[in-house]
């Protein structure tokens, strides 16, 4: 990234500003704005997230927000109620009080002497979610949104459930927030109240995993905050952004299809990252792209951004499979709308001998298949963060335990863009079962890259709101939706469809081992085949990434990052172990030393799904001078045939003394999962 300084306008920063809410609660903000903004007011851009403005996002914020401020915007980085230095409690994601606070914060910002009355919202993940959710409340001062790596559907397209199956990502994410919710305000900003605020958080923040597991089907709990319930409520212009390695790319396509107002979409090769920090690369000059958007909608300048195609996609080429990429090969393509006039759904038939044919007839066949429970250990994370190991590895191991159908060698490249669709005609021997489907690019040497996948809890075949068990042995026809992708199957490669009856730890296994009978006569795979266009060739390239000068940070200890699969041959078990975190570092500007390190493990043994367990531990620590705190959180999830079982523990220390401890053990009935 190219670091830019000085900017067109000199910037001043306010490290700690309290924003009042109507009920008396005060939220903590960090604000960057042009030095002369009070005499020459500017539009404002709000990022509204719980990730602690003073420490956990300080490095990332330093590259973004001064840059935007230096180009004529007031940037407000606001911590949610109960997070960082903000007062109150944060009891779950996207609660009504959070969205109301966001609406009131926009009103407060719009009335400040340095703001000209126009406000935009930008955010990735949580901040992308609530940007859409607050937009649906229609605060008058909110004029436009950039929503990155977000969702419009909290049940079907978030870390909690996919296709009605429980994602292990739910345990991972709940455990991350469990740890972060134990952190206190910074005593430098809250010298008299930090300890009382900390104690309240430790005692009352709750066990979010219990909340989420109590809602295993689509209900009012998930409908709240899902703007897909009524797209018409979002009236402001929306720029939706994601990446193929991100968990949320499907949202971009739905927003382009369903929003009625001005909108643009962008999907790159990236994981869960801002595109100017995009990994896998190529990263792009997204801050410059953002300025074009904000200048158009907040300053009324004709930047040409709305004259360009509605949707821009990175067409990935056939790179060898790898669990981590520095960069992906490919090219950008343009779509005037979505659904696209350039995409045609073409059927591929499944047949005897594992045939997958796009032309001609196939001989029908009947297959019986039960996947070993280790299938899925090569899946990577549902949502990649560009960490080494968290993208899908070579699929040959997982495919060996799956039912596979494969095309002949391709005579010419096949480009697809969008979501593949799979219809299966099958029967199972249990009332509760799942099927995972993977679209795989097979190179001439046999290397196998997963390019897209879909998962379906078969009890949810007709409805996520009203699941119904299957009748063992009775054939049913089901539809399995895939995550979208734009990718090229190169000539000389093959297209493979791999099916499995489990996909752990991506999804939690069904209560009992399942044998599936597949009747290929009723099975069709539809691929969204795309034709290249003149507009593709005429696309102007993105600028190179730019940002503000980096935050001055001293690295004390690097994080322990790991991603390894361990086969316990003597026990017939397999385990995935993950290490994650930021290590230990000191922020020189506020002399705060921060430590965070997490470990996850997922294990299953033999042919018994009830042996599946997941365990996550996080340690957080902060110190300055003679002040220090440390917290340790542990969460374990297991299940028998009837219930999920959560065991959790929290320990918090001030200095060397235990300040608080708590334990939980919860049993939650399985609801068709």
Beta strands, then each sheet from edge to edge (+ up, - down):
strand 1: 2-4
strand 2: 11-20
strand 3: 26-34
strand 4: 42-49
strand 5: 74-79
strand 6: 115-124
strand 7: 142-148
strand 8: 161-162
strand 9: 165-166
strand 10: 237-243
strand 11: 263-268
strand 12: 311-316
strand 13: 330-335
strand 14: 343-351
strand 15: 355-357
strand 16: 366-369
strand 17: 403-406
strand 18: 414-418
strand 19: 421-428
strand 20: 434-442
strand 21: 448-457
strand 22: 476-481
strand 23: 485-489
strand 24: 494-500
strand 25: 516-519
strand 26: 524-530
strand 27: 546-548
strand 28: 553-557
strand 29: 562-568
strand 30: 573-587
strand 31: 592-605
strand 32: 613-624
strand 33: 627-639
strand 34: 643-654
strand 35: 657-669
sheet 1: 1+ 27+
sheet 2: 2+ 3- 5+ 4+ 6+ 7+ 10+ 11+ 12+ 13-
sheet 3: 8+ 9-
sheet 4: 15+ 14- 26+ 19- 22+
sheet 5: 15+ 14- 26+ 19- 25+ 16-
sheet 6: 17+ 24- 20+ 21-
sheet 7: 18+ 23-
sheet 8: 28+ 30- 29+
sheet 9: 28+ 30- 31+ 32- 33+ 34- 35+
end
